Amino acid sequence: MKARIKPVYPIILLLLIVTSFHSSTAQTKITDYKVSFGTADYQGKNCLVLREFIKEGKKYYLTADPATLNTSILSSKELDKIVPYASYEQLAIHTNGTAYMKALTEAKDQSIPLQDAGITHGFPKEKGITLTIDLCPSHKGLDRNIFTSLTDAFRNIERPVPVALSLTGRFMLSHPDDITWLKNLVSSGQLNITWVNHTYNHHYDPSRPLSQNFLLERNTDLNFEVLALETLMIENGLLPSVFFRFPGLISDQQLVDRITAYGLIPIGSDAWLAKGQQAQPGSLVLIHGNGNEPVGVRDFINLLKSEDTAVHQKQWLLYDLRTAVP
């Protein structure tokens, strides 16, 4: 009787997916990626240094504009007067009063609850919302209907359409074609995506209470969850933002303090549509674009349709996360 051999197809398939993703979309491999705080001058303007890494033997930095919250990747040759700081606390002292630090302080002040810590509501000048779409790990692909509905609704109103995508590493690796499709929407001028750190793995155990789940699970390697995702993003042509969303919107004060110590601004939501929360002017609306939340997607598309007249009168707009926060 022949011995039965355990199939290895799932493992081979995963390796093929990862290999295909890197071979089809990856940029040059980067090394020595780490937190590095400081300030520097770029083209006559002050910028914040948040990370440093090596690419093709040269040093690069992930920087942020303290006024606009826009991030950039710049080489050491492009920056002048680099002043390193030993910690986030030192950076905070030297950036006090900037839009970046105001937003980060606002997020920390709203971080007591177990659920939904961080900034949950924006401050637009007119009626409208800030749309955030979570891409948690899923065997299903991207719900592209969300994005085509957006670009159709705002075709002659807002171009590119601003949207924040909370990205996980496992979704990136499982759905490389979807990431490429999104990048093409950006390069064609249809979307303006703010890429939000949503951790590499997004661990979840349905048998555990919330206070011991997601990033609160014991032995979670927070450094890996945050920095490995940023590394993967940069290697594949995505630009990390200064924003972070907790998996499941679950955290505690200690975890919030640890995340802000990376220089990241936590965001929550006051309108998770699939949970029946209604969008109000200025809401940070949350839906999932990973195929696992059809109710939330349906509700958002219905919201778009209900505001159609206001959209065409430019009285109901979508706001860029970087301008909507305090």
N, C-alpha and C positions, 0 to 999 in steps of 0.2 A: 504494500500500500504506500502510495507516494505521500510524502509529508506535504501538508498544506502550507503554502507561503503566504504570509500576510501582505496584502496589497500595499504598495507604496505610492499609488497614484496621487493621493491628496498632497503628500509631501513634494512629489515631483511637480505637481501643478503649482503649488505655492512658490517653489523655486523658479519655475518658468515665469510666473507673474512678476516676481521681484526682478529677475534678470531682464525681462522684457521692458519693465518700467524704467530701469536705469539705462538700458541700451538705447531706448527710444526717446527719452526726455532728459536724461541727466546732463548736467553741465560738468565741468572739471571737478574732480573730487577735492574736498577740502579737509584739512586736518587741524588739530590743536584748537578746536572751537571752544571758547570759554567766555565767561563773564569778564568784562573789562570796562570799568567806569572811568570817565574823564570828560573833559571838554576840549574842543579844538576849533580852529577857524577853517571855514570852507568858503572860498570865493568871497571873502570879506564878511561872512556871517558866522555867528557862533553856532556850534552844534554840539550835541551830546554824544559821547561814545558809550555804547552799551555792550558790545561784544568785539572780540578780535579773533582772527583765524588766519590760516595759511592756505594759499591757493597758488599752485605752480611756483612754489618757492618764494612767493611774495606775501607780505602781510596786508591784510584787509581789515576793515572795521565796519560793523553795523552801527550806523549813527541815526540820530533823531533830531529833527528841528524842534526846539522847545516851544516855539510859537505855533507851528502848524501841526505838530505831531506826525509829520511825514517822516518816513525812514528812508535811508539810502545805504548802499554798500560802496565804500570808498577805499581806495588804496592809501597806504601810508604816504605816498608821494603827493596825493591830492589834498592832504590835510596839513595845516600849519599850526604851530604853537599848541601842540598836544600837551595837556596837563592831566596826568593820571590821578585818580582818587582811589583810596584804599577800600572804600566801601560805598554802598548805596547811600548811607547816611551822609557821607561827605558830599556826594553828588546832590542830595536833596538840599543841603545848606546853600550850595552854589547856584542852584536853579530855583530857589524860592521866589514865588511870585510869577513864574512863567505859566503858560497855559498847560504845559505838560505836568508840572508839579501840582497845580490846582486840581487837575483831573485825577491825579494819583491820590492826592489827599482826600478828595471827595469819595473816591472808591474805598479807601481805608475807613472813612467815617461811617460807611454804610455796610460794614462787614461783620456785624454782630450775629445776625441770624444764621442758622445752620444752612438754610436754603437762600439762594438768590443774593449772595453778597456782591458788592461792587456797584458800579453805576447802573441804574435800571431805567433811567429816564433822561432824555436829551432836552435841549432848549432851543428848538428851531424858532426862527423869526415868524414863520407863518404855519398854517396847519400842515401836518404831514407826519411821517414816521421815519425812524431809522430801521432798516430791515437787516436782521442778522439771521443767517442760515447755518445750522450746525451740520457738519459732515462727520458724524460718529461712525465707528466701524460698522459695516453692514455687508452682507453677502449680495444685497441688491445694489444696483448702480444708481447714479445720480438721477434725480427727478428733473429732467431737463425742461419739463413743462413749466416749471417755476420761472426759469430764466427767459424762455421764449415769450411767456406771458408778460414779463417785465419789459423786455425790449420792445414788444409790440405796443404795450400801453403807453410807454413814455417815448416812443419813437421820435416825435417832433417836439417833445417837451423837455426832457433831460437826456443828454447824450454826452458822454457815456452815463449809464445809469449806475448810481453808487449803491453798493451792497457790501456787507461784511460777511465773510465766510469763516466760520470757526472750524478749523481743519485738524484732523487727526492723522498721525502717521500711518496707521493701519488702513484708513480709507484711501490714502494716497497710493499705497502699495497694491491694494486690491483692485483699484479702478484707474489705471494709468490713462486709459482713453478718455475718461471723464475729465481728468485734470488737464489733459491736452486740449479738450474741447473748451473748457473754461478759459484757458490761456489764449486760445484763438479769439474768443469773444472780447478779451481785453485788448489784444493786438489790433483787432479790427475796429476798436473804438466804441463797441457796444456796451461794455461793462467797465466800471472802475471798482476793482475788488480790493478791499482791505482784508488781508489774511490774518486771522486771529488765532493765536495759539490755543489749541484745545487738547493738548498733550499727545504724546506718541501712541500710547496704548488705549487710553480711556477704559481702564479696568472697571468692570461692574460685576458684582455677585448678587443675584436676586435673593439669595438666602440670608444675606447680611443686613442688619439695620443700617439706616443712612449714616449714622454717626461712626460706622466702621466700614464705610463703602467708598467707592470711587477713589479719590486721592487720599481719603482718610483711612484706607485699608493699611494695616500694619505692614511694614517693610517696603512700602512704596519708595522707589528711587526717584525722587522729585527732580534731581539734576538730570537724569536721563529723560524723563517725561518732557521736560521743558527744552533742554538743549539739543537732544537728539532730533526732535521734531524740527527745530529751527535749522539744524544742519541739513536735514533731508530736504526741507523747503528750498534753501539756498542752492543746494546742489542741482535742484531741478527747476531753477529759474523762477522761484516764487520769493517774494520779498516779505519777511516777517514784519509785522507791525508792532506797536508798543502795547497791544491789547491782549488780554488773556480771558478765556471763559472756562470756569470750572466744569469738569464733566458732571452731568446731572445737576448742575448749579449747586453742588454740595461742597461746603467748606466749614472751617471754624476759624476763629481769630488767629490762631497760631499759623494755620496754613495760609491765610491771607497775608500775614506778615512775611512769610517765606516767599510767596509769589511776588509781592511788591519789592522784596529785596533783590529780585532779578531786574528791577526797573520796569516791570510789567503792570499795566492798569487793568484790574479785574472789571469785567462787565457782566451784568445779569440781564434780566428782562422783566418788565412789568406787563407784558402782553404775550404770554406763551399761548398761542392761539388754540392748539390742540387740547389745552386744559380749560378752555372756555373763557380765558381772560381777554377782554375786549381792548382793542387798540384805541388809544386816545392821542390827541395832538402831542407830539414829542415822545411817544412811546418807543422803547427799544423792543421791537417786535421779534419774537423767536418762532421760527419754524424749522423743521428738519428736512434737508434735501437729500437724504440717503435712502429714500424709498420706504422708510419704516413709519412714516407719519402722514398718511393720506388725508386724514381729517384736517390737520393743520394746513396742509397745502391747499386743500379745497377751500378752507375758510379764508386763506389769504387771497386766492384768486377771486373769490366772491367779494372780498373787501376792495380789491382793485376795481371790479365792475361797479360796485356801489358808489365809488368815488370818481367815476369816469368823467362826469361833468366838471367837478372841481379840479381834476388833473388837467383837463384841457384849458381851464381858466388859470392854470398855474397857482391854484389856491390849495392844492394838496400835493405835496412833493415828497420825494425820498431824499433823505439827508445822509451825507457822508458821516460815518461814525467819528472821524477825526475832527469834524467841525460841530458835531451835535453835542459832544460832552462839554462840561464846564470849561 
